[in-house]
Amino acid sequence: MIHERRDARVSAVVLLISIALLLANLAAVGTSGRERAKRAVCLSNLRQLTLAWITYAAQNDGKIVNGVGGFHYISGGGSTQNGNAGDIVERTWVGRGWGKNWNNPSVVDTGIPEELKSVAIREGALWPFVGSEVCYKCPTARPHEFVTYAIVDAMNGLYRVGTVSSTAGGHPHAVGARIGNTVLWVKRTAEIISPPAAERMVFIGEGTLSPDSFGVHYQHNIWWDNPPLRHTNGATVSWADGHASHRKWKAVETIEFARSCQEYYCGGGFAPSTEEGGKDLEDFRRAVWGRLPSDPAP
């Protein structure tokens, strides 16, 4: 009898352990499933924004929308954050939705009323084409943000050293540098030739809101803005042909640095120190600009 009771207790403990392990596995599967669902929503958002980006260009003689989020370019040069200004010549894709606290870690109060964040979306040039606020925010984004996607520099965002052949007349009239069939800083869809549209990045999910476009060096293998970390060790991006994808970082140092800045900007300027980290950044720069200075001449 004693042995039977002891065996029964052991069996009960084993059963409890088995149940605990099963519940843990189910919880893990549940978390994984929720993450997959959130990634699917994020990719859907990016596809809708990019379709709006393509449609805008089609209705504007091939000219793509101003990618410098929050800054409308005005006649006579310069820019304004006032979406009601009467002299706007190049309206940005989305208005200013950030406040004075935009660069604070895990901030709840971003320093701007939420009704103005909503106004900022509506005054953007893409609102007539994608008129749903939820499309502008990743489901894993920092709370209280309304816009967590950005257009990359090369798509009519901020031009960087070596990417334009002329800046006469300012941003609305700048001309992207051409190397063979590759136009580095793109103003019109017809300039996307080589590499093809499926290989030129347009939007990226940052997870938080930062001003202007997503900054990327052309000439230097240093991160300008930080590599985002969304949806399991990577970033969600979209491409000029309209598709969206999850771009997974390969280097441990890229992931670790991105994780340290996951919820806010935290300064930028990260320089990879490993071959894998350098390759992550090189591949990203090439997807943005179409080529690198070190690439063979066409």
C-alpha positions as CSV (number, residue, x, y, z in Angstrom):
1,M,0.0,0.0,0.0
2,I,2.8,2.4,0.9
3,H,4.5,1.8,-2.5
4,E,1.2,2.2,-4.2
5,R,0.5,5.6,-2.5
6,R,4.1,6.7,-3.3
7,D,3.7,5.6,-7.0
8,A,0.3,7.5,-7.1
9,R,2.0,10.6,-5.7
10,V,4.8,10.4,-8.3
11,S,2.3,9.8,-11.1
12,A,0.3,12.9,-9.9
13,V,3.5,15.0,-9.9
14,V,4.4,13.8,-13.3
15,L,0.9,14.6,-14.6
16,L,1.0,18.1,-13.1
17,I,4.4,18.7,-14.7
18,S,3.1,17.4,-18.0
19,I,0.1,19.7,-17.8
20,A,2.3,22.7,-16.9
21,L,4.6,22.0,-19.9
22,L,1.6,21.6,-22.1
23,L,0.1,24.9,-20.9
24,A,3.4,26.6,-21.4
25,N,3.6,25.3,-25.0
26,L,0.1,26.4,-25.7
27,A,0.9,29.9,-24.3
28,A,3.9,30.1,-26.5
29,V,1.9,29.1,-29.5
30,G,-0.7,31.7,-28.6
31,T,2.0,34.4,-28.3
32,S,3.5,33.4,-31.6
33,G,0.0,33.4,-33.3
34,R,-0.7,36.8,-31.9
35,E,2.6,38.1,-33.2
36,R,1.9,36.6,-36.7
37,A,-1.5,38.3,-36.7
38,K,0.1,41.7,-35.8
39,R,2.7,41.3,-38.5
40,A,0.0,40.5,-41.0
41,V,-1.8,43.7,-40.1
42,C,1.4,45.7,-40.3
43,L,2.2,44.4,-43.7
44,S,-1.3,45.1,-44.9
45,N,-1.0,48.7,-43.7
46,L,2.3,49.0,-45.6
47,R,0.7,47.6,-48.8
48,Q,-2.2,50.1,-48.5
49,L,0.1,53.0,-47.9
50,T,2.2,52.0,-50.9
51,L,-0.8,51.5,-53.1
52,A,-1.8,55.1,-52.2
53,W,1.8,56.2,-52.9
54,I,1.6,54.6,-56.4
55,T,-1.9,56.0,-57.1
56,Y,-0.8,59.5,-56.1
57,A,2.0,59.3,-58.6
58,A,-0.3,58.0,-61.3
59,Q,-2.6,61.0,-60.8
60,N,0.3,63.5,-60.7
61,D,2.1,62.8,-63.9
62,G,4.4,60.3,-62.3
63,K,5.7,62.6,-59.6
64,I,5.9,60.9,-56.3
65,V,4.7,62.4,-53.1
66,N,6.9,64.5,-50.8
67,G,8.4,61.9,-48.4
68,V,9.6,64.4,-45.7
69,G,6.9,63.7,-43.1
70,G,5.6,66.8,-41.3
71,F,7.1,69.4,-43.7
72,H,5.2,70.9,-46.6
73,Y,7.4,72.7,-49.1
74,I,6.3,76.2,-50.0
75,S,6.8,78.6,-52.9
76,G,10.0,80.7,-52.6
77,G,11.9,78.0,-50.8
78,G,11.7,76.5,-47.4
79,S,9.0,74.5,-45.7
80,T,6.1,74.8,-43.2
81,Q,4.5,72.5,-40.7
82,N,1.2,74.3,-41.2
83,G,-1.0,72.2,-43.5
84,N,-3.3,75.1,-44.1
85,A,-0.7,77.4,-45.5
86,G,-1.7,78.9,-48.8
87,D,1.6,78.7,-50.6
88,I,2.3,75.0,-50.4
89,V,3.8,73.7,-53.6
90,E,4.7,70.1,-52.4
91,R,2.5,68.7,-49.7
92,T,4.0,66.0,-47.5
93,W,2.5,62.5,-47.4
94,V,1.5,63.0,-43.7
95,G,1.5,66.1,-41.5
96,R,3.3,66.8,-38.3
97,G,2.1,64.3,-35.7
98,W,4.9,64.6,-33.1
99,G,5.3,66.8,-30.1
100,K,8.1,68.2,-28.0
101,N,8.5,64.8,-26.3
102,W,8.8,62.7,-29.4
103,N,12.4,61.6,-28.6
104,N,11.7,60.6,-24.9
105,P,11.9,56.8,-24.1
106,S,8.6,55.1,-23.4
107,V,6.8,58.5,-23.1
108,V,3.1,58.5,-22.6
109,D,2.6,62.2,-23.2
110,T,4.2,63.0,-26.6
111,G,3.6,66.7,-26.1
112,I,0.8,67.1,-28.7
113,P,-2.9,66.6,-28.3
114,E,-4.3,63.5,-29.9
115,E,-6.8,65.5,-31.9
116,L,-3.9,67.3,-33.6
117,K,-2.3,63.9,-34.4
118,S,-5.5,63.0,-36.2
119,V,-5.5,66.3,-38.1
120,A,-1.9,65.7,-39.2
121,I,-2.9,62.5,-40.9
122,R,-5.8,64.1,-42.7
123,E,-3.8,67.0,-44.0
124,G,-1.3,64.7,-45.6
125,A,-1.3,64.2,-49.4
126,L,-2.1,60.5,-49.1
127,W,-5.2,60.8,-47.0
128,P,-7.5,61.0,-50.0
129,F,-6.2,57.6,-51.1
130,V,-6.0,55.8,-47.8
131,G,-8.6,57.4,-45.5
132,S,-8.3,55.2,-42.5
133,E,-6.2,56.3,-39.5
134,V,-5.5,52.7,-38.4
135,C,-3.4,52.2,-41.6
136,Y,-0.8,54.6,-40.4
137,K,0.1,52.7,-37.2
138,C,1.6,49.3,-36.6
139,P,-0.3,47.3,-34.0
140,T,3.0,46.8,-32.0
141,A,3.8,50.5,-32.0
142,R,4.4,52.7,-28.9
143,P,1.1,53.7,-27.3
144,H,-0.4,57.1,-28.1
145,E,1.4,57.3,-31.5
146,F,-0.8,57.8,-34.6
147,V,1.8,57.4,-37.3
148,T,4.6,54.9,-37.0
149,Y,5.7,54.5,-40.6
150,A,8.1,56.6,-42.6
151,I,9.2,57.0,-46.2
152,V,12.9,56.4,-46.8
153,D,15.1,59.3,-47.8
154,A,15.6,58.1,-51.4
155,M,11.9,58.4,-52.3
156,N,11.6,62.2,-52.4
157,G,12.6,62.4,-48.8
158,L,15.7,64.3,-47.5
159,Y,18.5,64.0,-50.0
160,R,21.9,63.0,-48.6
161,V,25.5,63.8,-49.7
162,G,26.2,62.3,-53.1
163,T,22.6,61.5,-54.0
164,V,21.5,64.6,-56.0
165,S,23.0,66.3,-59.1
166,S,21.2,69.6,-58.6
167,T,19.5,71.3,-55.7
168,A,18.6,74.5,-57.6
169,G,15.3,75.8,-56.4
170,G,15.3,73.6,-53.3
171,H,13.6,70.3,-52.5
172,P,10.6,70.6,-55.0
173,H,13.0,71.0,-57.9
174,A,16.1,69.0,-56.9
175,V,17.3,66.3,-59.3
176,G,18.6,62.9,-58.2
177,A,22.1,61.8,-59.3
178,R,22.1,59.1,-62.0
179,I,24.7,56.4,-62.2
180,G,24.0,54.3,-65.3
181,N,20.3,53.4,-65.0
182,T,20.1,54.0,-61.3
183,V,18.7,57.2,-60.0
184,L,19.7,57.5,-56.4
185,W,17.2,60.1,-55.1
186,V,13.9,59.5,-56.9
187,K,11.4,62.2,-57.8
188,R,9.3,60.3,-60.4
189,T,8.3,56.7,-60.8
190,A,9.8,56.7,-64.3
191,E,13.2,57.1,-62.6
192,I,12.9,53.7,-61.0
193,I,14.6,51.5,-63.6
194,S,17.6,49.6,-62.2
195,P,17.1,48.0,-59.8
196,P,13.5,47.5,-60.6
197,A,10.6,48.7,-58.5
198,A,10.4,45.4,-56.6
199,E,13.9,46.1,-55.2
200,R,13.5,49.8,-54.3
201,M,12.3,50.5,-50.7
202,V,9.6,53.0,-50.0
203,F,8.1,52.7,-46.5
204,I,9.5,51.3,-43.3
205,G,7.9,50.6,-40.0
206,E,9.7,52.5,-37.2
207,G,7.4,51.7,-34.3
208,T,7.6,55.2,-33.1
209,L,7.1,58.6,-34.8
210,S,10.1,60.7,-35.8
211,P,10.2,63.9,-38.0
212,D,10.9,63.9,-41.7
213,S,12.0,60.8,-43.7
214,F,13.9,57.7,-42.6
215,G,17.6,58.8,-42.7
216,V,20.1,56.6,-44.5
217,H,23.7,57.5,-45.5
218,Y,24.6,56.8,-49.1
219,Q,28.4,57.3,-48.8
220,H,29.0,55.8,-45.3
221,N,28.3,52.5,-43.7
222,I,27.0,54.0,-40.5
223,W,23.3,54.0,-39.5
224,W,21.8,57.5,-39.7
225,D,18.5,56.6,-38.1
226,N,18.5,53.4,-36.0
227,P,17.6,50.0,-37.4
228,P,14.0,49.4,-36.3
229,L,13.1,46.2,-34.5
230,R,9.6,45.1,-35.1
231,H,7.9,41.7,-35.4
232,T,10.8,39.4,-34.3
233,N,14.3,40.7,-35.0
234,G,13.6,42.6,-38.2
235,A,11.7,45.4,-39.8
236,T,8.6,45.6,-42.0
237,V,9.1,47.5,-45.2
238,S,7.4,48.1,-48.6
239,W,8.6,48.4,-52.1
240,A,7.9,50.6,-55.1
241,D,6.0,47.8,-56.9
242,G,3.4,47.7,-54.0
243,H,4.5,44.6,-52.1
244,A,5.5,44.5,-48.5
245,S,7.8,42.2,-46.6
246,H,9.6,41.5,-43.3
247,R,13.3,42.2,-43.5
248,K,15.1,40.1,-40.8
249,W,18.4,41.3,-39.4
250,K,21.1,38.7,-39.5
251,A,23.7,40.2,-37.1
252,V,23.5,39.9,-33.4
253,E,24.8,43.4,-33.0
254,T,22.2,44.9,-35.2
255,I,19.4,43.2,-33.2
256,E,20.9,44.1,-29.9
257,F,21.4,47.8,-30.8
258,A,17.9,48.0,-32.4
259,R,16.4,46.4,-29.2
260,S,18.1,49.1,-27.0
261,C,16.3,51.8,-29.1
262,Q,13.1,49.9,-29.9
263,E,10.7,52.4,-28.3
264,Y,12.4,55.7,-29.2
265,Y,14.9,57.3,-31.5
266,C,17.9,57.5,-29.0
267,G,20.3,59.4,-31.2
268,G,21.2,57.3,-34.2
269,G,24.7,57.0,-35.6
270,F,25.3,53.3,-34.9
271,A,28.5,52.0,-36.6
272,P,28.6,48.2,-37.0
273,S,31.7,46.5,-35.8
274,T,31.2,43.0,-37.2
275,E,31.2,41.7,-40.8
276,E,27.6,40.6,-40.4
277,G,26.5,43.9,-38.9
278,G,28.2,45.8,-41.8
279,K,26.4,43.5,-44.3
280,D,23.0,44.2,-42.7
281,L,23.6,47.9,-43.2
282,E,25.1,47.6,-46.7
283,D,22.1,45.5,-47.9
284,F,19.7,48.1,-46.4
285,R,21.5,51.1,-48.0
286,R,21.4,49.3,-51.3
287,A,17.7,48.7,-51.0
288,V,17.1,52.4,-50.3
289,W,19.5,54.0,-52.8
290,G,19.5,51.3,-55.5
291,R,23.3,50.9,-55.3
292,L,26.4,51.8,-53.2
293,P,29.4,53.9,-54.1
294,S,31.5,50.7,-53.9
295,D,29.3,48.7,-56.4
296,P,30.9,48.1,-59.8
297,A,30.2,50.8,-62.4
298,P,27.3,49.9,-64.7
